[in-house]
Amino acid sequence: MAVNLGLDDRQSKKILLNMRKAGGYASDTEMIRAALRILRTLQEHVRNGFTDLIVQNPDTGDQLLIVGLDDVLRLNHGTHQEAGRTT
């Protein structure tokens, strides 16, 4: 299956390029596949009733709680707050 992705504004193209560089992906295709895998996984968790996502910095132990995961997946701005450091 071939997908043609057309971006007609410079900002979107710049964001895509920055995401690709930050992730170390060789191509836009590779980066988009990874993003789709993440999105699919998060959507599955939301369908199973999960609402929040906690990310942790392995170097500092700091955590960030992202609430409203269903809003994030619909490309709305979810609310997020610091969850604090765990020991």
PyMOL Python script that loads the backbone (N, CA, C, O; Angstrom):
from pymol import cmd

cmd.read_pdbstr("""\
ATOM      1  N   MET A   1       0.843  -1.180   0.000  1.00  0.00           N
ATOM      2  CA  MET A   1       0.000   0.000   0.000  1.00  0.00           C
ATOM      3  C   MET A   1       0.885   1.239   0.000  1.00  0.00           C
ATOM      4  O   MET A   1       1.766   1.370   0.850  1.00  0.00           O
ATOM      5  N   ALA A   2       0.670   2.116  -0.908  1.00  0.00           N
ATOM      6  CA  ALA A   2       1.438   3.347  -0.994  1.00  0.00           C
ATOM      7  C   ALA A   2       0.601   4.513  -0.458  1.00  0.00           C
ATOM      8  O   ALA A   2      -0.596   4.616  -0.727  1.00  0.00           O
ATOM      9  N   VAL A   3       1.253   5.369   0.291  1.00  0.00           N
ATOM     10  CA  VAL A   3       0.589   6.547   0.834  1.00  0.00           C
ATOM     11  C   VAL A   3       1.378   7.761   0.392  1.00  0.00           C
ATOM     12  O   VAL A   3       2.601   7.806   0.532  1.00  0.00           O
ATOM     13  N   ASN A   4       0.677   8.739  -0.139  1.00  0.00           N
ATOM     14  CA  ASN A   4       1.319   9.979  -0.552  1.00  0.00           C
ATOM     15  C   ASN A   4       0.961  11.050   0.464  1.00  0.00           C
ATOM     16  O   ASN A   4      -0.209  11.391   0.637  1.00  0.00           O
ATOM     17  N   LEU A   5       1.972  11.576   1.131  1.00  0.00           N
ATOM     18  CA  LEU A   5       1.767  12.592   2.152  1.00  0.00           C
ATOM     19  C   LEU A   5       2.155  13.938   1.571  1.00  0.00           C
ATOM     20  O   LEU A   5       3.315  14.162   1.224  1.00  0.00           O
ATOM     21  N   GLY A   6       1.200  14.820   1.467  1.00  0.00           N
ATOM     22  CA  GLY A   6       1.467  16.144   0.932  1.00  0.00           C
ATOM     23  C   GLY A   6       1.297  17.205   2.007  1.00  0.00           C
ATOM     24  O   GLY A   6       0.241  17.309   2.630  1.00  0.00           O
ATOM     25  N   LEU A   7       2.332  17.981   2.216  1.00  0.00           N
ATOM     26  CA  LEU A   7       2.271  19.091   3.171  1.00  0.00           C
ATOM     27  C   LEU A   7       2.427  20.373   2.373  1.00  0.00           C
ATOM     28  O   LEU A   7       3.415  20.559   1.664  1.00  0.00           O
ATOM     29  N   ASP A   8       1.456  21.242   2.494  1.00  0.00           N
ATOM     30  CA  ASP A   8       1.478  22.442   1.675  1.00  0.00           C
ATOM     31  C   ASP A   8       1.903  23.697   2.429  1.00  0.00           C
ATOM     32  O   ASP A   8       1.889  24.794   1.870  1.00  0.00           O
ATOM     33  N   ASP A   9       2.277  23.542   3.682  1.00  0.00           N
ATOM     34  CA  ASP A   9       2.741  24.722   4.411  1.00  0.00           C
ATOM     35  C   ASP A   9       4.131  24.466   4.993  1.00  0.00           C
ATOM     36  O   ASP A   9       4.472  23.340   5.354  1.00  0.00           O
ATOM     37  N   ARG A  10       4.906  25.514   5.074  1.00  0.00           N
ATOM     38  CA  ARG A  10       6.296  25.391   5.522  1.00  0.00           C
ATOM     39  C   ARG A  10       6.415  24.933   6.963  1.00  0.00           C
ATOM     40  O   ARG A  10       7.336  24.189   7.303  1.00  0.00           O
ATOM     41  N   GLN A  11       5.497  25.366   7.815  1.00  0.00           N
ATOM     42  CA  GLN A  11       5.572  25.006   9.235  1.00  0.00           C
ATOM     43  C   GLN A  11       5.455  23.500   9.421  1.00  0.00           C
ATOM     44  O   GLN A  11       6.222  22.916  10.187  1.00  0.00           O
ATOM     45  N   SER A  12       4.514  22.861   8.738  1.00  0.00           N
ATOM     46  CA  SER A  12       4.342  21.413   8.855  1.00  0.00           C
ATOM     47  C   SER A  12       5.576  20.673   8.350  1.00  0.00           C
ATOM     48  O   SER A  12       6.010  19.691   8.952  1.00  0.00           O
ATOM     49  N   LYS A  13       6.130  21.144   7.253  1.00  0.00           N
ATOM     50  CA  LYS A  13       7.342  20.514   6.711  1.00  0.00           C
ATOM     51  C   LYS A  13       8.506  20.653   7.685  1.00  0.00           C
ATOM     52  O   LYS A  13       9.296  19.724   7.852  1.00  0.00           O
ATOM     53  N   LYS A  14       8.610  21.817   8.328  1.00  0.00           N
ATOM     54  CA  LYS A  14       9.680  22.050   9.288  1.00  0.00           C
ATOM     55  C   LYS A  14       9.514  21.150  10.517  1.00  0.00           C
ATOM     56  O   LYS A  14      10.489  20.585  11.012  1.00  0.00           O
ATOM     57  N   ILE A  15       8.279  21.018  11.004  1.00  0.00           N
ATOM     58  CA  ILE A  15       8.011  20.160  12.156  1.00  0.00           C
ATOM     59  C   ILE A  15       8.380  18.718  11.827  1.00  0.00           C
ATOM     60  O   ILE A  15       9.019  18.043  12.633  1.00  0.00           O
ATOM     61  N   LEU A  16       7.983  18.243  10.647  1.00  0.00           N
ATOM     62  CA  LEU A  16       8.289  16.883  10.228  1.00  0.00           C
ATOM     63  C   LEU A  16       9.799  16.661  10.157  1.00  0.00           C
ATOM     64  O   LEU A  16      10.299  15.637  10.622  1.00  0.00           O
ATOM     65  N   LEU A  17      10.516  17.604   9.584  1.00  0.00           N
ATOM     66  CA  LEU A  17      11.974  17.492   9.489  1.00  0.00           C
ATOM     67  C   LEU A  17      12.618  17.462  10.876  1.00  0.00           C
ATOM     68  O   LEU A  17      13.517  16.659  11.125  1.00  0.00           O
ATOM     69  N   ASN A  18      12.165  18.330  11.771  1.00  0.00           N
ATOM     70  CA  ASN A  18      12.710  18.359  13.131  1.00  0.00           C
ATOM     71  C   ASN A  18      12.424  17.058  13.882  1.00  0.00           C
ATOM     72  O   ASN A  18      13.278  16.564  14.618  1.00  0.00           O
ATOM     73  N   MET A  19      11.230  16.505  13.698  1.00  0.00           N
ATOM     74  CA  MET A  19      10.889  15.233  14.340  1.00  0.00           C
ATOM     75  C   MET A  19      11.781  14.115  13.815  1.00  0.00           C
ATOM     76  O   MET A  19      12.248  13.271  14.580  1.00  0.00           O
ATOM     77  N   ARG A  20      12.011  14.115  12.519  1.00  0.00           N
ATOM     78  CA  ARG A  20      12.852  13.079  11.914  1.00  0.00           C
ATOM     79  C   ARG A  20      14.281  13.165  12.426  1.00  0.00           C
ATOM     80  O   ARG A  20      14.891  12.149  12.757  1.00  0.00           O
ATOM     81  N   LYS A  21      14.807  14.374  12.490  1.00  0.00           N
ATOM     82  CA  LYS A  21      16.179  14.564  12.990  1.00  0.00           C
ATOM     83  C   LYS A  21      16.280  14.176  14.465  1.00  0.00           C
ATOM     84  O   LYS A  21      17.223  13.496  14.870  1.00  0.00           O
ATOM     85  N   ALA A  22      15.303  14.612  15.267  1.00  0.00           N
ATOM     86  CA  ALA A  22      15.339  14.333  16.704  1.00  0.00           C
ATOM     87  C   ALA A  22      15.283  12.836  16.985  1.00  0.00           C
ATOM     88  O   ALA A  22      15.897  12.361  17.940  1.00  0.00           O
ATOM     89  N   GLY A  23      14.557  12.095  16.164  1.00  0.00           N
ATOM     90  CA  GLY A  23      14.429  10.657  16.363  1.00  0.00           C
ATOM     91  C   GLY A  23      15.529   9.858  15.683  1.00  0.00           C
ATOM     92  O   GLY A  23      15.635   8.649  15.889  1.00  0.00           O
ATOM     93  N   GLY A  24      16.347  10.518  14.875  1.00  0.00           N
ATOM     94  CA  GLY A  24      17.421   9.825  14.170  1.00  0.00           C
ATOM     95  C   GLY A  24      16.918   8.911  13.062  1.00  0.00           C
ATOM     96  O   GLY A  24      17.569   7.922  12.726  1.00  0.00           O
ATOM     97  N   TYR A  25      15.767   9.239  12.497  1.00  0.00           N
ATOM     98  CA  TYR A  25      15.211   8.410  11.431  1.00  0.00           C
ATOM     99  C   TYR A  25      15.853   8.756  10.093  1.00  0.00           C
ATOM    100  O   TYR A  25      16.162   9.916   9.821  1.00  0.00           O
ATOM    101  N   ALA A  26      16.047   7.743   9.267  1.00  0.00           N
ATOM    102  CA  ALA A  26      16.688   7.925   7.965  1.00  0.00           C
ATOM    103  C   ALA A  26      15.746   8.567   6.950  1.00  0.00           C
ATOM    104  O   ALA A  26      16.198   9.206   6.001  1.00  0.00           O
ATOM    105  N   SER A  27      14.447   8.400   7.146  1.00  0.00           N
ATOM    106  CA  SER A  27      13.494   8.935   6.174  1.00  0.00           C
ATOM    107  C   SER A  27      12.202   9.340   6.881  1.00  0.00           C
ATOM    108  O   SER A  27      11.936   8.944   8.016  1.00  0.00           O
ATOM    109  N   ASP A  28      11.410  10.141   6.170  1.00  0.00           N
ATOM    110  CA  ASP A  28      10.091  10.511   6.696  1.00  0.00           C
ATOM    111  C   ASP A  28       9.237   9.263   6.869  1.00  0.00           C
ATOM    112  O   ASP A  28       8.482   9.152   7.835  1.00  0.00           O
ATOM    113  N   THR A  29       9.354   8.334   5.946  1.00  0.00           N
ATOM    114  CA  THR A  29       8.568   7.105   6.005  1.00  0.00           C
ATOM    115  C   THR A  29       8.855   6.323   7.274  1.00  0.00           C
ATOM    116  O   THR A  29       7.935   5.856   7.947  1.00  0.00           O
ATOM    117  N   GLU A  30      10.128   6.181   7.598  1.00  0.00           N
ATOM    118  CA  GLU A  30      10.520   5.452   8.812  1.00  0.00           C
ATOM    119  C   GLU A  30       9.970   6.144  10.058  1.00  0.00           C
ATOM    120  O   GLU A  30       9.485   5.486  10.978  1.00  0.00           O
ATOM    121  N   MET A  31      10.048   7.465  10.082  1.00  0.00           N
ATOM    122  CA  MET A  31       9.574   8.229  11.225  1.00  0.00           C
ATOM    123  C   MET A  31       8.053   8.133  11.355  1.00  0.00           C
ATOM    124  O   MET A  31       7.536   7.998  12.464  1.00  0.00           O
ATOM    125  N   ILE A  32       7.346   8.201  10.253  1.00  0.00           N
ATOM    126  CA  ILE A  32       5.886   8.129  10.282  1.00  0.00           C
ATOM    127  C   ILE A  32       5.431   6.735  10.715  1.00  0.00           C
ATOM    128  O   ILE A  32       4.455   6.615  11.456  1.00  0.00           O
ATOM    129  N   ARG A  33       6.115   5.684  10.269  1.00  0.00           N
ATOM    130  CA  ARG A  33       5.771   4.331  10.717  1.00  0.00           C
ATOM    131  C   ARG A  33       5.898   4.211  12.236  1.00  0.00           C
ATOM    132  O   ARG A  33       5.030   3.635  12.892  1.00  0.00           O
ATOM    133  N   ALA A  34       6.977   4.752  12.789  1.00  0.00           N
ATOM    134  CA  ALA A  34       7.180   4.702  14.242  1.00  0.00           C
ATOM    135  C   ALA A  34       6.078   5.485  14.958  1.00  0.00           C
ATOM    136  O   ALA A  34       5.550   5.028  15.971  1.00  0.00           O
ATOM    137  N   ALA A  35       5.738   6.645  14.440  1.00  0.00           N
ATOM    138  CA  ALA A  35       4.692   7.465  15.052  1.00  0.00           C
ATOM    139  C   ALA A  35       3.340   6.745  15.010  1.00  0.00           C
ATOM    140  O   ALA A  35       2.571   6.807  15.969  1.00  0.00           O
ATOM    141  N   LEU A  36       3.059   6.071  13.910  1.00  0.00           N
ATOM    142  CA  LEU A  36       1.800   5.340  13.800  1.00  0.00           C
ATOM    143  C   LEU A  36       1.740   4.164  14.763  1.00  0.00           C
ATOM    144  O   LEU A  36       0.678   3.862  15.308  1.00  0.00           O
ATOM    145  N   ARG A  37       2.882   3.491  14.980  1.00  0.00           N
ATOM    146  CA  ARG A  37       2.912   2.398  15.960  1.00  0.00           C
ATOM    147  C   ARG A  37       2.608   2.922  17.362  1.00  0.00           C
ATOM    148  O   ARG A  37       1.863   2.300  18.119  1.00  0.00           O
ATOM    149  N   ILE A  38       3.188   4.063  17.697  1.00  0.00           N
ATOM    150  CA  ILE A  38       2.933   4.672  19.012  1.00  0.00           C
ATOM    151  C   ILE A  38       1.465   5.067  19.133  1.00  0.00           C
ATOM    152  O   ILE A  38       0.824   4.779  20.144  1.00  0.00           O
ATOM    153  N   LEU A  39       0.936   5.719  18.114  1.00  0.00           N
ATOM    154  CA  LEU A  39      -0.462   6.147  18.139  1.00  0.00           C
ATOM    155  C   LEU A  39      -1.400   4.950  18.279  1.00  0.00           C
ATOM    156  O   LEU A  39      -2.342   4.995  19.070  1.00  0.00           O
ATOM    157  N   ARG A  40      -1.154   3.890  17.525  1.00  0.00           N
ATOM    158  CA  ARG A  40      -1.982   2.690  17.590  1.00  0.00           C
ATOM    159  C   ARG A  40      -1.952   2.086  18.995  1.00  0.00           C
ATOM    160  O   ARG A  40      -2.989   1.675  19.515  1.00  0.00           O
ATOM    161  N   THR A  41      -0.769   2.030  19.610  1.00  0.00           N
ATOM    162  CA  THR A  41      -0.633   1.486  20.964  1.00  0.00           C
ATOM    163  C   THR A  41      -1.401   2.330  21.968  1.00  0.00           C
ATOM    164  O   THR A  41      -2.114   1.791  22.814  1.00  0.00           O
ATOM    165  N   LEU A  42      -1.264   3.644  21.883  1.00  0.00           N
ATOM    166  CA  LEU A  42      -1.980   4.526  22.806  1.00  0.00           C
ATOM    167  C   LEU A  42      -3.487   4.419  22.615  1.00  0.00           C
ATOM    168  O   LEU A  42      -4.232   4.402  23.594  1.00  0.00           O
ATOM    169  N   GLN A  43      -3.944   4.346  21.371  1.00  0.00           N
ATOM    170  CA  GLN A  43      -5.374   4.211  21.112  1.00  0.00           C
ATOM    171  C   GLN A  43      -5.916   2.917  21.719  1.00  0.00           C
ATOM    172  O   GLN A  43      -7.022   2.899  22.260  1.00  0.00           O
ATOM    173  N   GLU A  44      -5.144   1.845  21.630  1.00  0.00           N
ATOM    174  CA  GLU A  44      -5.561   0.574  22.209  1.00  0.00           C
ATOM    175  C   GLU A  44      -5.709   0.690  23.726  1.00  0.00           C
ATOM    176  O   GLU A  44      -6.662   0.165  24.302  1.00  0.00           O
ATOM    177  N   HIS A  45      -4.769   1.375  24.370  1.00  0.00           N
ATOM    178  CA  HIS A  45      -4.858   1.554  25.824  1.00  0.00           C
ATOM    179  C   HIS A  45      -6.073   2.401  26.200  1.00  0.00           C
ATOM    180  O   HIS A  45      -6.742   2.113  27.192  1.00  0.00           O
ATOM    181  N   VAL A  46      -6.361   3.434  25.421  1.00  0.00           N
ATOM    182  CA  VAL A  46      -7.544   4.258  25.689  1.00  0.00           C
ATOM    183  C   VAL A  46      -8.805   3.415  25.546  1.00  0.00           C
ATOM    184  O   VAL A  46      -9.722   3.534  26.358  1.00  0.00           O
ATOM    185  N   ARG A  47      -8.862   2.568  24.525  1.00  0.00           N
ATOM    186  CA  ARG A  47     -10.028   1.683  24.357  1.00  0.00           C
ATOM    187  C   ARG A  47     -10.182   0.740  25.545  1.00  0.00           C
ATOM    188  O   ARG A  47     -11.294   0.312  25.856  1.00  0.00           O
ATOM    189  N   ASN A  48      -9.079   0.416  26.207  1.00  0.00           N
ATOM    190  CA  ASN A  48      -9.118  -0.462  27.382  1.00  0.00           C
ATOM    191  C   ASN A  48      -9.348   0.305  28.678  1.00  0.00           C
ATOM    192  O   ASN A  48      -9.245  -0.266  29.763  1.00  0.00           O
ATOM    193  N   GLY A  49      -9.659   1.600  28.572  1.00  0.00           N
ATOM    194  CA  GLY A  49     -10.046   2.374  29.742  1.00  0.00           C
ATOM    195  C   GLY A  49      -8.970   3.244  30.362  1.00  0.00           C
ATOM    196  O   GLY A  49      -9.251   3.963  31.321  1.00  0.00           O
ATOM    197  N   PHE A  50      -7.747   3.206  29.848  1.00  0.00           N
ATOM    198  CA  PHE A  50      -6.699   4.043  30.418  1.00  0.00           C
ATOM    199  C   PHE A  50      -6.887   5.487  29.968  1.00  0.00           C
ATOM    200  O   PHE A  50      -7.261   5.745  28.824  1.00  0.00           O
ATOM    201  N   THR A  51      -6.624   6.430  30.878  1.00  0.00           N
ATOM    202  CA  THR A  51      -6.856   7.842  30.580  1.00  0.00           C
ATOM    203  C   THR A  51      -5.609   8.702  30.707  1.00  0.00           C
ATOM    204  O   THR A  51      -5.570   9.807  30.167  1.00  0.00           O
ATOM    205  N   ASP A  52      -4.597   8.223  31.405  1.00  0.00           N
ATOM    206  CA  ASP A  52      -3.417   9.035  31.675  1.00  0.00           C
ATOM    207  C   ASP A  52      -2.163   8.330  31.185  1.00  0.00           C
ATOM    208  O   ASP A  52      -2.136   7.112  31.015  1.00  0.00           O
ATOM    209  N   LEU A  53      -1.140   9.118  30.967  1.00  0.00           N
ATOM    210  CA  LEU A  53       0.151   8.605  30.543  1.00  0.00           C
ATOM    211  C   LEU A  53       1.213   9.248  31.430  1.00  0.00           C
ATOM    212  O   LEU A  53       1.222  10.466  31.612  1.00  0.00           O
ATOM    213  N   ILE A  54       2.099   8.436  31.974  1.00  0.00           N
ATOM    214  CA  ILE A  54       3.194   8.948  32.787  1.00  0.00           C
ATOM    215  C   ILE A  54       4.498   8.658  32.053  1.00  0.00           C
ATOM    216  O   ILE A  54       4.773   7.514  31.690  1.00  0.00           O
ATOM    217  N   VAL A  55       5.293   9.694  31.837  1.00  0.00           N
ATOM    218  CA  VAL A  55       6.608   9.519  31.232  1.00  0.00           C
ATOM    219  C   VAL A  55       7.648   9.848  32.290  1.00  0.00           C
ATOM    220  O   VAL A  55       7.418  10.698  33.150  1.00  0.00           O
ATOM    221  N   GLN A  56       8.790   9.176  32.229  1.00  0.00           N
ATOM    222  CA  GLN A  56       9.815   9.358  33.252  1.00  0.00           C
ATOM    223  C   GLN A  56      11.170   9.599  32.622  1.00  0.00           C
ATOM    224  O   GLN A  56      11.544   8.939  31.652  1.00  0.00           O
ATOM    225  N   ASN A  57      11.901  10.549  33.179  1.00  0.00           N
ATOM    226  CA  ASN A  57      13.276  10.814  32.776  1.00  0.00           C
ATOM    227  C   ASN A  57      14.162   9.825  33.520  1.00  0.00           C
ATOM    228  O   ASN A  57      14.256   9.895  34.746  1.00  0.00           O
ATOM    229  N   PRO A  58      14.816   8.904  32.813  1.00  0.00           N
ATOM    230  CA  PRO A  58      15.609   7.879  33.501  1.00  0.00           C
ATOM    231  C   PRO A  58      16.831   8.446  34.215  1.00  0.00           C
ATOM    232  O   PRO A  58      17.351   7.819  35.138  1.00  0.00           O
ATOM    233  N   ASP A  59      17.293   9.613  33.803  1.00  0.00           N
ATOM    234  CA  ASP A  59      18.466  10.210  34.440  1.00  0.00           C
ATOM    235  C   ASP A  59      18.140  10.869  35.770  1.00  0.00           C
ATOM    236  O   ASP A  59      18.927  10.797  36.714  1.00  0.00           O
ATOM    237  N   THR A  60      16.975  11.513  35.846  1.00  0.00           N
ATOM    238  CA  THR A  60      16.630  12.265  37.057  1.00  0.00           C
ATOM    239  C   THR A  60      15.537  11.596  37.883  1.00  0.00           C
ATOM    240  O   THR A  60      15.379  11.897  39.066  1.00  0.00           O
ATOM    241  N   GLY A  61      14.785  10.691  37.263  1.00  0.00           N
ATOM    242  CA  GLY A  61      13.650  10.094  37.953  1.00  0.00           C
ATOM    243  C   GLY A  61      12.410  10.970  37.924  1.00  0.00           C
ATOM    244  O   GLY A  61      11.350  10.549  38.387  1.00  0.00           O
ATOM    245  N   ASP A  62      12.522  12.193  37.386  1.00  0.00           N
ATOM    246  CA  ASP A  62      11.364  13.077  37.293  1.00  0.00           C
ATOM    247  C   ASP A  62      10.314  12.452  36.389  1.00  0.00           C
ATOM    248  O   ASP A  62      10.629  11.794  35.398  1.00  0.00           O
ATOM    249  N   GLN A  63       9.065  12.673  36.755  1.00  0.00           N
ATOM    250  CA  GLN A  63       7.959  12.156  35.974  1.00  0.00           C
ATOM    251  C   GLN A  63       7.055  13.285  35.524  1.00  0.00           C
ATOM    252  O   GLN A  63       6.927  14.310  36.195  1.00  0.00           O
ATOM    253  N   LEU A  64       6.437  13.079  34.388  1.00  0.00           N
ATOM    254  CA  LEU A  64       5.452  14.017  33.862  1.00  0.00           C
ATOM    255  C   LEU A  64       4.175  13.236  33.616  1.00  0.00           C
ATOM    256  O   LEU A  64       4.181  12.231  32.906  1.00  0.00           O
ATOM    257  N   LEU A  65       3.089  13.697  34.198  1.00  0.00           N
ATOM    258  CA  LEU A  65       1.790  13.058  34.041  1.00  0.00           C
ATOM    259  C   LEU A  65       1.023  13.796  32.954  1.00  0.00           C
ATOM    260  O   LEU A  65       0.813  15.005  33.044  1.00  0.00           O
ATOM    261  N   ILE A  66       0.614  13.072  31.942  1.00  0.00           N
ATOM    262  CA  ILE A  66      -0.195  13.644  30.877  1.00  0.00           C
ATOM    263  C   ILE A  66      -1.594  13.081  31.052  1.00  0.00           C
ATOM    264  O   ILE A  66      -1.814  11.882  30.881  1.00  0.00           O
ATOM    265  N   VAL A  67      -2.543  13.950  31.393  1.00  0.00           N
ATOM    266  CA  VAL A  67      -3.916  13.511  31.595  1.00  0.00           C
ATOM    267  C   VAL A  67      -4.747  13.876  30.367  1.00  0.00           C
ATOM    268  O   VAL A  67      -4.360  14.738  29.578  1.00  0.00           O
ATOM    269  N   GLY A  68      -5.865  13.225  30.218  1.00  0.00           N
ATOM    270  CA  GLY A  68      -6.704  13.492  29.056  1.00  0.00           C
ATOM    271  C   GLY A  68      -6.124  12.870  27.801  1.00  0.00           C
ATOM    272  O   GLY A  68      -6.130  13.486  26.735  1.00  0.00           O
ATOM    273  N   LEU A  69      -5.623  11.651  27.926  1.00  0.00           N
ATOM    274  CA  LEU A  69      -4.989  10.967  26.801  1.00  0.00           C
ATOM    275  C   LEU A  69      -5.928  10.885  25.605  1.00  0.00           C
ATOM    276  O   LEU A  69      -5.483  10.970  24.461  1.00  0.00           O
ATOM    277  N   ASP A  70      -7.211  10.722  25.858  1.00  0.00           N
ATOM    278  CA  ASP A  70      -8.151  10.660  24.746  1.00  0.00           C
ATOM    279  C   ASP A  70      -8.200  11.979  23.990  1.00  0.00           C
ATOM    280  O   ASP A  70      -8.398  11.984  22.775  1.00  0.00           O
ATOM    281  N   ASP A  71      -8.022  13.107  24.692  1.00  0.00           N
ATOM    282  CA  ASP A  71      -7.960  14.404  24.013  1.00  0.00           C
ATOM    283  C   ASP A  71      -6.695  14.519  23.168  1.00  0.00           C
ATOM    284  O   ASP A  71      -6.732  15.037  22.052  1.00  0.00           O
ATOM    285  N   VAL A  72      -5.589  14.040  23.699  1.00  0.00           N
ATOM    286  CA  VAL A  72      -4.317  14.105  22.973  1.00  0.00           C
ATOM    287  C   VAL A  72      -4.422  13.304  21.683  1.00  0.00           C
ATOM    288  O   VAL A  72      -3.950  13.750  20.638  1.00  0.00           O
ATOM    289  N   LEU A  73      -5.026  12.148  21.745  1.00  0.00           N
ATOM    290  CA  LEU A  73      -5.128  11.286  20.572  1.00  0.00           C
ATOM    291  C   LEU A  73      -6.072  11.852  19.521  1.00  0.00           C
ATOM    292  O   LEU A  73      -6.012  11.460  18.355  1.00  0.00           O
ATOM    293  N   ARG A  74      -6.930  12.755  19.918  1.00  0.00           N
ATOM    294  CA  ARG A  74      -7.813  13.419  18.948  1.00  0.00           C
ATOM    295  C   ARG A  74      -7.213  14.739  18.510  1.00  0.00           C
ATOM    296  O   ARG A  74      -7.891  15.576  17.914  1.00  0.00           O
ATOM    297  N   LEU A  75      -5.944  14.917  18.808  1.00  0.00           N
ATOM    298  CA  LEU A  75      -5.179  16.109  18.447  1.00  0.00           C
ATOM    299  C   LEU A  75      -5.694  17.370  19.119  1.00  0.00           C
ATOM    300  O   LEU A  75      -5.470  18.478  18.630  1.00  0.00           O
ATOM    301  N   ASN A  76      -6.381  17.202  20.234  1.00  0.00           N
ATOM    302  CA  ASN A  76      -6.740  18.336  21.079  1.00  0.00           C
ATOM    303  C   ASN A  76      -5.619  18.507  22.088  1.00  0.00           C
ATOM    304  O   ASN A  76      -4.802  17.604  22.268  1.00  0.00           O
ATOM    305  N   HIS A  77      -5.572  19.628  22.729  1.00  0.00           N
ATOM    306  CA  HIS A  77      -4.536  19.850  23.726  1.00  0.00           C
ATOM    307  C   HIS A  77      -4.989  19.282  25.060  1.00  0.00           C
ATOM    308  O   HIS A  77      -5.898  19.819  25.694  1.00  0.00           O
ATOM    309  N   GLY A  78      -4.351  18.185  25.491  1.00  0.00           N
ATOM    310  CA  GLY A  78      -4.629  17.616  26.801  1.00  0.00           C
ATOM    311  C   GLY A  78      -3.959  18.452  27.870  1.00  0.00           C
ATOM    312  O   GLY A  78      -3.052  19.230  27.574  1.00  0.00           O
ATOM    313  N   THR A  79      -4.385  18.304  29.082  1.00  0.00           N
ATOM    314  CA  THR A  79      -3.775  18.984  30.208  1.00  0.00           C
ATOM    315  C   THR A  79      -2.626  18.145  30.701  1.00  0.00           C
ATOM    316  O   THR A  79      -2.734  16.920  30.740  1.00  0.00           O
ATOM    317  N   HIS A  80      -1.531  18.767  31.077  1.00  0.00           N
ATOM    318  CA  HIS A  80      -0.450  17.991  31.650  1.00  0.00           C
ATOM    319  C   HIS A  80       0.128  18.721  32.856  1.00  0.00           C
ATOM    320  O   HIS A  80       0.064  19.947  32.948  1.00  0.00           O
ATOM    321  N   GLN A  81       0.680  17.963  33.756  1.00  0.00           N
ATOM    322  CA  GLN A  81       1.223  18.547  34.981  1.00  0.00           C
ATOM    323  C   GLN A  81       2.372  17.689  35.461  1.00  0.00           C
ATOM    324  O   GLN A  81       2.508  16.534  35.058  1.00  0.00           O
ATOM    325  N   GLU A  82       3.189  18.251  36.315  1.00  0.00           N
ATOM    326  CA  GLU A  82       4.310  17.506  36.886  1.00  0.00           C
ATOM    327  C   GLU A  82       3.788  16.502  37.900  1.00  0.00           C
ATOM    328  O   GLU A  82       2.975  16.841  38.759  1.00  0.00           O
ATOM    329  N   ALA A  83       4.255  15.275  37.797  1.00  0.00           N
ATOM    330  CA  ALA A  83       3.844  14.263  38.767  1.00  0.00           C
ATOM    331  C   ALA A  83       4.825  14.199  39.928  1.00  0.00           C
ATOM    332  O   ALA A  83       4.525  13.615  40.969  1.00  0.00           O
ATOM    333  N   GLY A  84       5.994  14.799  39.748  1.00  0.00           N
ATOM    334  CA  GLY A  84       6.995  14.791  40.814  1.00  0.00           C
ATOM    335  C   GLY A  84       7.983  13.659  40.659  1.00  0.00           C
ATOM    336  O   GLY A  84       7.873  12.836  39.750  1.00  0.00           O
ATOM    337  N   ARG A  85       8.927  13.628  41.536  1.00  0.00           N
ATOM    338  CA  ARG A  85       9.989  12.629  41.492  1.00  0.00           C
ATOM    339  C   ARG A  85       9.606  11.436  42.346  1.00  0.00           C
ATOM    340  O   ARG A  85       9.059  11.584  43.439  1.00  0.00           O
ATOM    341  N   THR A  86       9.902  10.249  41.831  1.00  0.00           N
ATOM    342  CA  THR A  86       9.669   9.050  42.610  1.00  0.00           C
ATOM    343  C   THR A  86      10.979   8.530  43.145  1.00  0.00           C
ATOM    344  O   THR A  86      12.042   8.793  42.582  1.00  0.00           O
ATOM    345  N   THR A  87      10.901   7.806  44.212  1.00  0.00           N
ATOM    346  CA  THR A  87      12.127   7.244  44.785  1.00  0.00           C
ATOM    347  C   THR A  87      12.071   5.738  44.742  1.00  0.00           C
ATOM    348  O   THR A  87      13.011   5.073  45.178  1.00  0.00           O
TER     349      THR A  87
END
""", "prot")
cmd.dss("prot")
cmd.show_as("cartoon", "prot")
cmd.util.cbc("prot")
cmd.orient("prot")
